[in-house]
């Protein structure tokens, strides 16, 4: 079912944006890059133009001197030397234009390297698709915009030449060097005016491209839900996973809680099962712990196995928060645990004297 833009009310998610970038779908304006390159070229000609002009004049004078014609070998050597010299004087201009062109493109799209737009696609070569794109509303709008740009540039050129008409008409009275200087100044001024106007139009075009790109990336509520569902997994699978985790946890409780000597509670929200064997353990160990439903299950198993349940609220919370299952209790709890175990041993008639002495000595 087709999705209309009016149905897309949610901002694009980071995953949607990344997928679009991978496909090469980013907001950029080709006109902005072209305008930056044009202005960079004009500024480069202003900076390096005189040097380039002087070098070319010198090379032409040396190459076409009628006093001493060059043979084939000398012509090749001259061409090689002239090529290196031209590269030396034109190189800075090329670097300036290329660098600013890449900088303008990077400022628009950031770091992006993808070959997916170059991947062959039937939709790109389909005549029907091509005709649809040719006569689409977007193509018509693009054609009207380009026509407006041509008319605007033509108008600027007309007014610029009108203002300098007198200088052009009386140019024949100037010296050749003055004519060249005047012509280059007029052309540079006209090109710079056109470049500035094109830059302003390109900035507006980039703003429009960003707006249209963000609009096209927007998602419907169902698309957002589907993406969250795909990222987090199906709810039924998540429920099944939680059930399995709970079953495994209960199986561990069934195995570990019966080995405990005492269960410390808080009194209903928390439960910590503690075991101490004086012959094999250096200190008491937490064999199971849990909150809420797990705590209730620990108490049920303890009651079924006749394991004493002692209510010590501060101690139960401290043990639950600071000691993981399978770890020995820290030394700061030795005194409190020793008192509880001593009470349990007296209550049940057990008398691990050697173990109690060793544990008390550690404390």
Residue frames relative to the residue before (quaternion, step in Angstrom):
aa qw qx qy qz dx dy dz
X 1.0000 0.0000 0.0000 0.0000 0.00 0.00 0.00
X 0.4511 -0.7030 0.4777 0.2721 3.59 -0.83 0.96
X 0.2704 -0.7482 0.5889 0.1428 3.53 -1.10 0.80
X 0.2658 -0.7717 0.5602 0.1411 3.59 -0.70 1.10
X 0.6259 -0.5575 0.3927 0.3784 3.53 -1.22 0.56
X 0.6114 0.5698 -0.3599 0.4146 3.59 1.10 -0.65
X 0.6566 0.5182 -0.3110 0.4513 3.59 1.18 -0.56
X 0.6294 0.5307 -0.3381 0.4560 3.59 1.22 -0.35
X 0.0357 0.8376 -0.5373 0.0923 3.53 -0.22 1.31
X 0.6740 0.4977 -0.2887 0.4633 3.60 1.24 -0.27
X 0.5125 -0.6331 0.4705 0.3394 3.62 -1.00 0.74
X 0.5871 -0.5903 0.4242 0.3562 3.54 -1.18 0.61
X 0.4242 -0.6906 0.5294 0.2508 3.55 -1.04 0.81
X 0.6585 -0.5031 0.3634 0.4257 3.63 -1.17 0.36
X 0.6365 0.5253 -0.3373 0.4529 3.59 1.02 -0.72
X 0.6396 0.5158 -0.3239 0.4689 3.60 0.99 -0.80
X 0.6541 0.5073 -0.3154 0.4640 3.59 0.96 -0.82
X 0.6651 0.5002 -0.3116 0.4587 3.59 0.94 -0.84
X 0.6330 0.5199 -0.3332 0.4670 3.59 1.00 -0.74
X 0.6497 0.5091 -0.3216 0.4640 3.58 1.00 -0.79
X 0.6464 0.5079 -0.3242 0.4681 3.60 0.99 -0.80
X 0.6243 0.5404 -0.3424 0.4483 3.58 1.01 -0.75
X 0.6946 0.4475 -0.2637 0.4977 3.58 1.10 -0.70
X 0.5373 -0.6339 0.4021 0.3844 3.59 1.26 -0.07
X 0.4954 0.6499 -0.4291 0.3849 3.58 1.25 0.26
X 0.2403 0.7528 -0.5644 0.2387 3.55 -0.06 1.35
X 0.5270 -0.6162 0.4799 0.3352 3.54 -1.27 0.40
X 0.2574 0.7480 -0.5782 0.1996 3.55 -0.62 1.13
X 0.2538 -0.7469 0.5983 0.1407 3.52 -1.25 0.55
X 0.3656 -0.7301 0.5353 0.2162 3.57 -0.65 1.09
X 0.6088 0.5626 -0.3533 0.4335 3.57 1.12 -0.64
X 0.6317 0.5374 -0.3421 0.4417 3.59 1.04 -0.73
X 0.6532 0.4955 -0.3151 0.4781 3.58 0.94 -0.83
X 0.6562 0.5083 -0.3131 0.4615 3.60 0.96 -0.85
X 0.6562 0.5063 -0.3201 0.4590 3.59 0.96 -0.80
X 0.6374 0.5160 -0.3277 0.4692 3.59 1.01 -0.77
X 0.6505 0.5075 -0.3135 0.4701 3.58 0.97 -0.86
X 0.6459 0.5234 -0.3229 0.4524 3.60 0.97 -0.82
X 0.6782 0.4705 -0.2941 0.4818 3.59 0.87 -0.91
X 0.6322 0.5227 -0.3354 0.4633 3.59 1.00 -0.76
X 0.6516 0.5143 -0.3164 0.4591 3.58 1.00 -0.81
X 0.6628 0.5002 -0.3111 0.4623 3.58 0.96 -0.83
X 0.6640 0.4844 -0.3081 0.4791 3.58 0.95 -0.83
X 0.6305 0.5284 -0.3329 0.4609 3.58 1.08 -0.71
X 0.6411 0.5068 -0.3243 0.4764 3.58 1.04 -0.74
X 0.6197 0.5335 -0.3416 0.4633 3.57 1.09 -0.70
X 0.7166 0.4437 -0.2598 0.4714 3.58 0.97 -0.82
X 0.8209 0.2642 -0.0997 0.4963 3.55 0.76 -1.08
X 0.4390 0.7413 -0.4334 0.2645 3.60 1.25 -0.19
X 0.6710 0.4957 -0.3311 0.4409 3.63 0.77 -0.88
X 0.6589 0.5002 -0.3183 0.4630 3.57 0.94 -0.82
X 0.6427 0.5129 -0.3254 0.4669 3.60 0.98 -0.85
X 0.6591 0.5190 -0.3099 0.4475 3.60 0.95 -0.91
X 0.6618 0.5022 -0.3063 0.4648 3.57 0.93 -0.87
X 0.6552 0.5090 -0.3209 0.4568 3.58 0.95 -0.82
X 0.6620 0.5004 -0.3166 0.4595 3.58 0.94 -0.81
X 0.6319 0.5191 -0.3356 0.4676 3.60 1.00 -0.76
X 0.6623 0.5082 -0.3089 0.4557 3.56 0.92 -0.88
X 0.6712 0.4898 -0.3058 0.4649 3.58 0.94 -0.84
X 0.6462 0.5110 -0.3295 0.4612 3.59 0.99 -0.76
X 0.6499 0.5165 -0.3175 0.4583 3.57 0.98 -0.85
X 0.6914 0.4697 -0.2876 0.4677 3.57 0.96 -0.82
X 0.7124 0.4843 -0.2745 0.4273 3.57 1.02 -0.70
X 0.7751 0.3164 -0.1730 0.5189 3.59 1.07 -0.62
X 0.2605 0.7807 -0.5269 0.2122 3.58 1.14 0.54
X 0.3443 -0.7625 0.5073 0.2068 3.65 -0.70 1.05
X 0.5513 0.6384 -0.3968 0.3619 3.58 1.20 -0.36
X 0.8084 0.0522 0.0116 0.5862 3.58 0.99 -0.82
X 0.1999 -0.7944 0.5616 0.1165 3.60 -0.13 1.21
X 0.4133 -0.7184 0.5150 0.2186 3.54 -1.16 0.74
X 0.3847 -0.6877 0.5571 0.2620 3.54 -1.10 0.71
X 0.7551 -0.4040 0.2545 0.4493 3.58 -1.30 0.03
X 0.6717 0.4975 -0.3063 0.4556 3.61 0.87 -0.92
X 0.6724 0.4798 -0.2995 0.4774 3.56 0.93 -0.88
X 0.6191 0.5396 -0.3493 0.4512 3.60 1.05 -0.67
X 0.6514 0.5042 -0.3170 0.4700 3.59 0.99 -0.79
X 0.6545 0.5016 -0.3121 0.4718 3.56 0.97 -0.83
X 0.6477 0.5141 -0.3156 0.4655 3.56 1.03 -0.83
X 0.6468 0.5210 -0.3178 0.4574 3.59 0.97 -0.84
X 0.6497 0.5118 -0.3191 0.4628 3.58 1.00 -0.79
X 0.6722 0.4849 -0.2957 0.4749 3.57 0.92 -0.93
X 0.6518 0.5125 -0.3181 0.4597 3.58 1.00 -0.82
X 0.6323 0.5376 -0.3331 0.4475 3.57 1.01 -0.75
X 0.6664 0.4863 -0.3046 0.4760 3.59 0.92 -0.84
X 0.6614 0.5019 -0.3223 0.4547 3.58 0.96 -0.78
X 0.6473 0.5047 -0.3188 0.4740 3.58 0.99 -0.80
X 0.6337 0.5220 -0.3308 0.4653 3.57 1.02 -0.77
X 0.6468 0.5299 -0.3204 0.4452 3.58 1.01 -0.78
X 0.7373 0.4037 -0.2445 0.4834 3.60 0.96 -0.81
X 0.7025 0.4358 -0.2737 0.4916 3.61 1.10 -0.62
X 0.5095 0.6864 -0.4044 0.3252 3.60 1.18 -0.51
X 0.6690 0.4888 -0.3282 0.4536 3.67 0.78 -0.85
X 0.6339 0.5220 -0.3350 0.4620 3.59 1.04 -0.74
X 0.6650 0.4963 -0.3050 0.4673 3.58 0.92 -0.88
X 0.6484 0.5119 -0.3225 0.4620 3.59 0.99 -0.80
X 0.6415 0.5245 -0.3269 0.4545 3.59 0.98 -0.81
X 0.6871 0.4799 -0.2869 0.4640 3.57 0.83 -0.99
X 0.6818 0.4873 -0.2951 0.4589 3.59 0.86 -0.93
X 0.6643 0.5189 -0.3089 0.4405 3.57 0.92 -0.90
X 0.6925 0.4533 -0.2863 0.4827 3.59 0.88 -0.89
X 0.6071 0.5486 -0.3614 0.4470 3.59 1.08 -0.59
X 0.6754 0.4636 -0.2862 0.4969 3.59 0.94 -0.87
X 0.6250 0.5346 -0.3467 0.4509 3.60 1.03 -0.72
X 0.6531 0.5075 -0.3156 0.4651 3.58 0.98 -0.80
X 0.6597 0.4939 -0.3071 0.4759 3.58 1.00 -0.79
X 0.6510 0.5116 -0.3153 0.4637 3.59 1.00 -0.83
X 0.6357 0.5337 -0.3368 0.4445 3.60 1.01 -0.76
X 0.6762 0.4941 -0.3002 0.4566 3.59 1.10 -0.57
X 0.8368 0.2122 -0.0714 0.4996 3.58 0.71 -1.05
X 0.4127 -0.7074 0.4886 0.3008 3.64 1.16 -0.31
X 0.7304 -0.3879 0.2891 0.4821 3.60 -1.23 -0.30
X 0.2035 0.7745 -0.5671 0.1927 3.57 -0.53 1.16
X 0.1029 0.7658 -0.6268 0.1006 3.54 -0.82 1.08
X 0.2422 0.7581 -0.5659 0.2154 3.56 -0.39 1.23
X 0.2757 -0.7656 0.5650 0.1365 3.54 -1.08 0.83
X 0.4098 0.7453 -0.4549 0.2639 3.58 1.27 0.02
X 0.6296 0.5230 -0.3739 0.4363 3.69 0.94 -0.62
X 0.6691 0.4930 -0.3041 0.4656 3.61 1.18 -0.47
X 0.4795 0.6758 -0.4374 0.3494 3.59 1.26 -0.15
X 0.4924 -0.6702 0.4554 0.3176 3.63 -0.79 0.93
X 0.0077 0.7889 -0.6130 0.0426 3.53 -1.00 0.89
X 0.5193 -0.6553 0.4531 0.3091 3.55 -0.94 0.88
X 0.6213 0.5617 -0.3460 0.4227 3.57 1.06 -0.72
X 0.6511 0.5254 -0.3219 0.4431 3.59 1.14 -0.62
X 0.7640 0.3450 -0.1889 0.5115 3.60 1.08 -0.64
X 0.4589 0.6850 -0.4497 0.3433 3.57 1.26 0.02
X 0.4476 -0.6989 0.4821 0.2809 3.64 -0.72 0.98
X 0.6358 0.5369 -0.3345 0.4423 3.58 0.99 -0.80
X 0.6588 0.4929 -0.3033 0.4807 3.56 0.95 -0.92
X 0.6428 0.5330 -0.3287 0.4412 3.56 1.01 -0.81
X 0.6535 0.4999 -0.3120 0.4751 3.58 1.00 -0.83
X 0.6380 0.5246 -0.3278 0.4586 3.58 1.02 -0.78
X 0.6647 0.4797 -0.3117 0.4805 3.57 0.98 -0.78
X 0.6379 0.5540 -0.3310 0.4203 3.59 1.02 -0.80
X 0.7909 0.2764 -0.1426 0.5270 3.58 0.96 -0.83
X 0.3855 0.7211 -0.4891 0.3038 3.58 1.13 0.52
X 0.6582 -0.5117 0.3746 0.4058 3.55 -1.28 0.31
X 0.6292 0.5364 -0.3401 0.4480 3.58 1.06 -0.70
X 0.6505 0.5067 -0.3221 0.4651 3.60 0.95 -0.81
X 0.6389 0.5204 -0.3230 0.4654 3.57 1.02 -0.81
X 0.6574 0.4998 -0.3117 0.4700 3.57 0.96 -0.85
X 0.6390 0.5200 -0.3254 0.4641 3.59 0.99 -0.79
X 0.6502 0.5140 -0.3178 0.4605 3.59 0.97 -0.82
X 0.6571 0.5012 -0.3139 0.4674 3.60 0.97 -0.82
X 0.6413 0.5176 -0.3265 0.4629 3.57 1.00 -0.78
X 0.6635 0.4976 -0.3072 0.4667 3.58 0.93 -0.87
X 0.6267 0.5201 -0.3355 0.4735 3.59 1.05 -0.73
X 0.6418 0.5175 -0.3226 0.4649 3.56 1.01 -0.77
X 0.6304 0.5266 -0.3347 0.4617 3.58 1.04 -0.74
X 0.6495 0.5169 -0.3202 0.4565 3.58 0.96 -0.87
X 0.6624 0.4963 -0.3080 0.4691 3.59 0.93 -0.88
X 0.6513 0.5147 -0.3203 0.4564 3.58 0.99 -0.81
X 0.6613 0.4895 -0.3079 0.4778 3.58 0.90 -0.90
X 0.6473 0.5128 -0.3226 0.4625 3.60 0.98 -0.79
X 0.6480 0.5140 -0.3231 0.4599 3.57 0.99 -0.76
X 0.6433 0.5124 -0.3246 0.4671 3.57 0.99 -0.80
X 0.6482 0.5102 -0.3171 0.4680 3.58 0.97 -0.85
X 0.6489 0.5228 -0.3242 0.4478 3.60 0.95 -0.81
X 0.6987 0.4597 -0.2825 0.4698 3.60 0.80 -0.96
X 0.6352 0.5250 -0.3410 0.4523 3.59 1.02 -0.71
X 0.6769 0.4703 -0.2939 0.4840 3.57 0.93 -0.83
X 0.6084 0.5490 -0.3569 0.4484 3.61 1.09 -0.65
X 0.6688 0.4989 -0.3097 0.4559 3.58 0.95 -0.80
X 0.7577 0.3371 -0.1851 0.5272 3.58 1.11 -0.63
X 0.2940 0.7910 -0.4956 0.2056 3.60 1.23 0.39
X 0.6429 0.5373 -0.3393 0.4276 3.59 0.93 -0.82
X 0.6632 0.5000 -0.3119 0.4614 3.59 0.92 -0.88
X 0.6547 0.5060 -0.3198 0.4616 3.60 1.03 -0.73
X 0.6677 0.5198 -0.3062 0.4362 3.61 0.96 -0.88
X 0.7563 0.3501 -0.1957 0.5169 3.57 0.97 -0.81
X 0.3618 0.7578 -0.4779 0.2579 3.60 1.20 0.31
X 0.5871 0.6042 -0.3754 0.3865 3.60 1.12 -0.54
X 0.6361 0.5347 -0.3309 0.4472 3.56 1.23 -0.39
X 0.5987 0.5779 -0.3596 0.4222 3.60 1.25 -0.20
X 0.5869 -0.5313 0.4751 0.3841 3.49 -1.41 0.17
X 0.6748 -0.5110 0.3406 0.4092 3.55 -1.22 0.48
X 0.6716 0.4913 -0.3062 0.4625 3.58 0.87 -0.91
X 0.6409 0.5121 -0.3272 0.4689 3.59 1.05 -0.69
X 0.6287 0.5287 -0.3358 0.4610 3.57 1.07 -0.77
X 0.6478 0.5115 -0.3131 0.4697 3.59 0.97 -0.87
X 0.6611 0.5064 -0.3038 0.4629 3.57 0.95 -0.90
X 0.6631 0.4984 -0.3061 0.4671 3.58 0.94 -0.91
X 0.6696 0.5082 -0.3061 0.4469 3.57 0.90 -0.93
X 0.6676 0.4907 -0.3096 0.4666 3.58 0.91 -0.85
X 0.6414 0.5203 -0.3328 0.4551 3.59 1.00 -0.74
X 0.6695 0.4944 -0.3064 0.4620 3.58 0.93 -0.89
X 0.6605 0.5012 -0.3116 0.4642 3.57 0.93 -0.88
X 0.6560 0.5044 -0.3200 0.4614 3.59 0.94 -0.85
X 0.6555 0.5083 -0.3184 0.4590 3.59 0.91 -0.86
X 0.6602 0.5008 -0.3091 0.4667 3.58 0.94 -0.88
X 0.6702 0.4965 -0.3014 0.4621 3.59 0.88 -0.91
X 0.6531 0.5075 -0.3260 0.4579 3.59 0.98 -0.77
X 0.6299 0.5207 -0.3373 0.4673 3.61 1.00 -0.75
X 0.6608 0.4942 -0.3047 0.4757 3.56 0.95 -0.89
X 0.6544 0.5238 -0.3173 0.4436 3.58 0.95 -0.86
X 0.6471 0.5120 -0.3252 0.4620 3.60 0.97 -0.81
X 0.6511 0.5036 -0.3171 0.4711 3.58 0.95 -0.87
X 0.6560 0.5012 -0.3091 0.4722 3.58 0.97 -0.86
X 0.6242 0.5347 -0.3448 0.4534 3.61 1.05 -0.69
X 0.6468 0.5061 -0.3205 0.4720 3.59 0.97 -0.84
X 0.6605 0.4943 -0.3048 0.4759 3.58 0.94 -0.87
X 0.6491 0.5196 -0.3199 0.4543 3.59 1.03 -0.78
X 0.6235 0.5241 -0.3439 0.4672 3.60 1.02 -0.70
X 0.6465 0.4974 -0.3156 0.4848 3.58 1.00 -0.81
X 0.6407 0.5219 -0.3209 0.4627 3.56 1.02 -0.79
X 0.6452 0.5111 -0.3270 0.4642 3.60 0.99 -0.77
X 0.6276 0.5222 -0.3373 0.4686 3.59 1.01 -0.77
X 0.6544 0.5010 -0.3080 0.4753 3.58 1.02 -0.81
X 0.6415 0.5235 -0.3223 0.4589 3.58 0.97 -0.80
X 0.6445 0.5076 -0.3256 0.4700 3.60 0.98 -0.77
X 0.6519 0.5095 -0.3222 0.4600 3.56 0.93 -0.87
X 0.6807 0.4825 -0.2944 0.4660 3.59 0.89 -0.94
X 0.6359 0.5255 -0.3341 0.4559 3.59 1.02 -0.76
X 0.6625 0.4882 -0.3118 0.4750 3.59 0.91 -0.86
X 0.6410 0.5259 -0.3272 0.4532 3.57 1.02 -0.75
X 0.6811 0.4847 -0.2905 0.4655 3.58 0.97 -0.83
X 0.6628 0.5104 -0.3084 0.4529 3.59 1.15 -0.55
X 0.5009 0.6681 -0.4335 0.3387 3.59 1.18 -0.39
X 0.2813 -0.7812 0.5490 0.0956 3.52 -1.13 0.75
X 0.4768 -0.6148 0.5344 0.3304 3.51 -1.31 0.34
X 0.6625 -0.4963 0.3706 0.4212 3.55 -1.26 0.29
X 0.6403 0.5258 -0.3292 0.4529 3.57 1.02 -0.76
X 0.6400 0.5202 -0.3308 0.4587 3.60 1.01 -0.74
X 0.6366 0.5127 -0.3267 0.4744 3.58 1.02 -0.78
X 0.6574 0.5020 -0.3118 0.4676 3.59 0.94 -0.85
X 0.6520 0.5134 -0.3184 0.4583 3.59 0.95 -0.86
X 0.6569 0.5052 -0.3208 0.4587 3.59 0.98 -0.80
X 0.6478 0.4980 -0.3230 0.4774 3.59 0.96 -0.82
X 0.6394 0.5269 -0.3245 0.4563 3.55 1.04 -0.79
X 0.6805 0.4815 -0.2946 0.4672 3.57 0.96 -0.81
X 0.6646 0.4973 -0.3077 0.4650 3.58 1.08 -0.67
X 0.7662 0.3636 -0.1898 0.4946 3.57 0.93 -0.89
X 0.5407 -0.6074 0.4200 0.4029 3.59 1.19 -0.34
X 0.6359 -0.5365 0.3981 0.3864 3.53 -1.25 0.39
X 0.5518 -0.6302 0.4179 0.3519 3.65 -0.90 0.83
X 0.6383 0.5257 -0.3436 0.4452 3.59 0.97 -0.73
X 0.6478 0.5060 -0.3179 0.4725 3.56 1.04 -0.79
X 0.6393 0.5194 -0.3318 0.4597 3.57 1.01 -0.80
X 0.6449 0.5098 -0.3287 0.4650 3.60 0.98 -0.80
X 0.6512 0.5109 -0.3152 0.4642 3.55 0.98 -0.85
X 0.6366 0.5258 -0.3284 0.4586 3.58 1.03 -0.78
X 0.6581 0.4981 -0.3149 0.4687 3.58 0.98 -0.84
X 0.6287 0.5338 -0.3391 0.4526 3.57 1.03 -0.75
X 0.6559 0.4993 -0.3143 0.4709 3.58 0.96 -0.84
X 0.6417 0.5151 -0.3282 0.4639 3.57 0.98 -0.81
X 0.6520 0.5011 -0.3175 0.4723 3.58 0.99 -0.81
X 0.6390 0.5230 -0.3311 0.4567 3.60 0.98 -0.77
X 0.6529 0.4988 -0.3147 0.4753 3.58 0.96 -0.84
X 0.6449 0.5171 -0.3253 0.4593 3.57 0.99 -0.83
X 0.6636 0.4948 -0.3097 0.4678 3.58 0.96 -0.81
X 0.6203 0.5328 -0.3425 0.4626 3.58 1.04 -0.68
X 0.6399 0.5015 -0.3268 0.4820 3.58 1.03 -0.76
X 0.6328 0.5221 -0.3404 0.4595 3.57 1.02 -0.77
X 0.6438 0.5283 -0.3225 0.4499 3.57 0.95 -0.87
X 0.6999 0.4641 -0.2647 0.4740 3.58 1.10 -0.66
X 0.7763 0.4014 -0.1973 0.4441 3.58 0.84 -0.97
X 0.6360 0.5624 -0.3563 0.3901 3.61 0.90 -0.83
X 0.6509 0.5161 -0.3565 0.4275 3.69 0.85 -0.71
X 0.6459 0.5131 -0.3392 0.4521 3.63 1.18 -0.32
X 0.5356 0.6522 -0.4019 0.3552 3.61 1.25 -0.22
X 0.4251 -0.6820 0.5365 0.2575 3.54 -1.30 0.44
X 0.7944 -0.0142 0.0447 0.6056 3.56 1.16 -0.63
X 0.2162 -0.7330 0.6293 0.1414 3.55 -1.29 0.54
X 0.1890 -0.7765 0.5964 0.0748 3.55 -0.71 1.17
X 0.0990 -0.8314 0.5468 0.0025 3.60 -0.73 1.09
X 0.3540 -0.7775 0.5040 0.1273 3.51 -1.41 0.29
X 0.1791 -0.7464 -0.3280 0.5507 2.01 2.14 1.07
X 0.7804 0.3170 -0.1801 0.5081 3.60 1.15 -0.50
X 0.6628 0.5430 -0.3107 0.4115 3.58 1.09 -0.59
X 0.7987 0.1779 -0.0742 0.5700 3.60 1.03 -0.73
X 0.0112 0.7723 -0.6352 0.0013 3.55 -1.22 0.59
X 0.0506 -0.7861 0.6158 -0.0138 3.57 -0.92 1.00
X 0.2004 -0.7849 0.5788 0.0934 3.57 -0.66 1.15
X 0.1119 -0.8128 0.5717 -0.0043 3.56 -0.77 1.14
X 0.0840 -0.7821 0.6170 0.0246 3.54 -1.01 0.88
X 0.0197 0.7871 -0.6161 0.0219 3.55 -1.13 0.77
X 0.0395 -0.7668 0.6402 -0.0237 3.50 -0.81 1.14
X 0.3794 -0.7745 0.4611 0.2089 3.56 -0.37 1.26
X 0.6795 0.5087 -0.2997 0.4355 3.61 1.05 -0.61
X 0.8088 0.2776 -0.1309 0.5016 3.61 1.01 -0.70
X 0.7431 0.3781 -0.2092 0.5110 3.61 1.19 -0.30
X 0.4090 -0.7143 0.5170 0.2350 3.55 -1.05 0.81
X 0.7894 0.0227 0.0032 0.6135 3.59 1.21 -0.39
X 0.6369 -0.5101 0.3904 0.4264 3.60 -1.19 0.26
X 0.1985 -0.7820 0.5852 0.0818 3.54 -1.14 0.70
X 0.4099 -0.6703 0.5619 0.2587 3.55 -1.17 0.71
X 0.1442 -0.8219 0.5482 0.0563 3.59 -0.52 1.18
X 0.7928 -0.0157 0.0030 0.6092 3.59 1.24 -0.30
X 0.0840 0.7726 -0.6281 0.0394 3.53 -1.18 0.59
X 0.1076 0.8007 -0.5834 0.0840 3.55 -1.19 0.47
X 0.3162 -0.7259 0.5818 0.1859 3.53 -1.37 0.28
X 0.8463 0.1680 -0.1386 0.4862 3.53 -1.28 0.56
X 0.8529 0.0292 -0.0147 0.5210 3.63 -0.64 -1.07
X 0.6349 0.5103 -0.3342 0.4741 3.58 1.04 -0.72
X 0.6343 0.5280 -0.3295 0.4586 3.60 1.02 -0.77
X 0.6295 0.5219 -0.3290 0.4724 3.56 1.04 -0.81
X 0.6609 0.5078 -0.3114 0.4565 3.58 0.94 -0.86
X 0.6233 0.5309 -0.3412 0.4618 3.61 1.03 -0.73
X 0.6681 0.4886 -0.3090 0.4685 3.59 0.92 -0.85
X 0.6302 0.5344 -0.3419 0.4476 3.60 1.01 -0.76
X 0.6681 0.4816 -0.3053 0.4780 3.58 0.91 -0.88
X 0.6438 0.5245 -0.3252 0.4524 3.58 0.98 -0.85
X 0.6585 0.5017 -0.3144 0.4646 3.59 0.96 -0.85
X 0.6556 0.5098 -0.3158 0.4588 3.59 0.98 -0.79
X 0.7393 0.3871 -0.2180 0.5061 3.59 1.08 -0.71
X 0.4596 -0.7120 0.4221 0.3221 3.60 1.32 0.28
X 0.3504 0.7049 -0.5261 0.3219 3.58 0.96 0.89
X 0.4861 -0.6860 0.4495 0.3018 3.62 -0.73 0.98
X 0.1809 -0.7552 0.6238 0.0885 3.54 -1.10 0.83
X 0.0719 -0.8169 0.5718 -0.0233 3.57 -0.52 1.20
X 0.2905 -0.7531 0.5651 0.1705 3.58 -0.87 0.94
X 0.1782 0.7308 -0.6375 0.1668 3.56 -0.70 1.20
X 0.2633 -0.8348 0.4583 0.1539 3.58 0.20 1.28
X 0.7124 0.4294 -0.3030 0.4651 3.67 0.59 -0.94
X 0.6642 0.5083 -0.3116 0.4510 3.59 0.95 -0.85
X 0.6509 0.5165 -0.3265 0.4505 3.60 0.92 -0.84
X 0.6720 0.4863 -0.3069 0.4666 3.60 0.91 -0.86
X 0.6565 0.5117 -0.3196 0.4529 3.58 0.94 -0.85
X 0.6663 0.4887 -0.3074 0.4720 3.59 0.94 -0.83
X 0.6502 0.5309 -0.3213 0.4384 3.58 0.97 -0.86
X 0.7265 0.4489 -0.2456 0.4587 3.58 0.95 -0.87
X 0.8046 0.3495 -0.1570 0.4536 3.61 0.97 -0.74
X 0.7535 0.3345 -0.1989 0.5298 3.63 1.16 -0.33
X 0.2994 -0.7545 0.5603 0.1648 3.57 -0.80 1.04
X 0.6315 -0.5191 0.4131 0.4014 3.53 -1.31 0.36
X 0.7743 0.3047 -0.2537 0.4931 3.56 -0.91 1.01
X 0.6349 0.5209 -0.3344 0.4623 3.60 1.26 -0.12
X 0.4937 -0.6111 0.5253 0.3269 3.52 -1.27 0.51
X 0.5219 -0.6359 0.4577 0.3373 3.55 -1.09 0.68
X 0.5442 -0.6194 0.4462 0.3479 3.63 -1.06 0.64
X 0.6676 -0.5427 0.3456 0.3747 3.52 -1.24 0.50
X 0.6146 0.5812 -0.3633 0.3905 3.59 1.07 -0.63
X 0.6863 0.4557 -0.2876 0.4885 3.61 1.25 -0.32
X 0.3911 0.7576 -0.4669 0.2349 3.61 1.24 -0.09
X 0.6829 0.5076 -0.3086 0.4251 3.57 0.78 -1.00
X 0.6821 0.4837 -0.2960 0.4617 3.60 0.86 -0.93
X 0.6726 0.4826 -0.3020 0.4728 3.61 0.94 -0.84
X 0.6234 0.5444 -0.3415 0.4453 3.59 1.03 -0.76
X 0.6507 0.5085 -0.3212 0.4635 3.58 0.99 -0.80
X 0.6591 0.5023 -0.3161 0.4619 3.59 0.98 -0.85
X 0.6691 0.4909 -0.3100 0.4638 3.60 0.92 -0.86
X 0.6240 0.5312 -0.3446 0.4580 3.57 1.02 -0.76
X 0.6434 0.5148 -0.3147 0.4711 3.57 1.01 -0.83
X 0.6605 0.5072 -0.3069 0.4608 3.59 0.96 -0.87
X 0.6600 0.5057 -0.3169 0.4563 3.58 0.93 -0.88
X 0.6556 0.4930 -0.3141 0.4780 3.59 0.98 -0.81
X 0.6602 0.5232 -0.3080 0.4423 3.56 1.05 -0.83
X 0.7615 0.3722 -0.1911 0.4950 3.59 0.97 -0.84
X 0.5206 -0.6578 0.4099 0.3583 3.56 1.24 -0.15
X 0.4775 0.6476 -0.4565 0.3797 3.59 1.23 0.11
X 0.0772 -0.8157 0.5733 0.0070 3.56 -1.03 0.75
X 0.0722 0.8047 -0.5838 0.0805 3.62 0.38 1.18
X 0.1331 -0.8535 0.4991 0.0690 3.55 0.48 1.26
X 0.6781 0.4969 -0.3094 0.4444 3.57 0.84 -0.97
X 0.6720 0.4941 -0.3008 0.4624 3.55 0.92 -0.89
X 0.6505 0.5075 -0.3293 0.4592 3.58 0.92 -0.82
X 0.6516 0.5131 -0.3297 0.4510 3.56 0.95 -0.78
X 0.6513 0.5049 -0.3229 0.4654 3.60 0.97 -0.85
X 0.6793 0.4954 -0.2991 0.4513 3.60 0.89 -0.92
X 0.6562 0.4956 -0.3079 0.4785 3.55 1.01 -0.80
X 0.6242 0.5343 -0.3434 0.4549 3.56 1.08 -0.69
X 0.6322 0.5281 -0.3360 0.4567 3.60 1.06 -0.72
X 0.6703 0.4938 -0.3082 0.4603 3.54 1.05 -0.63
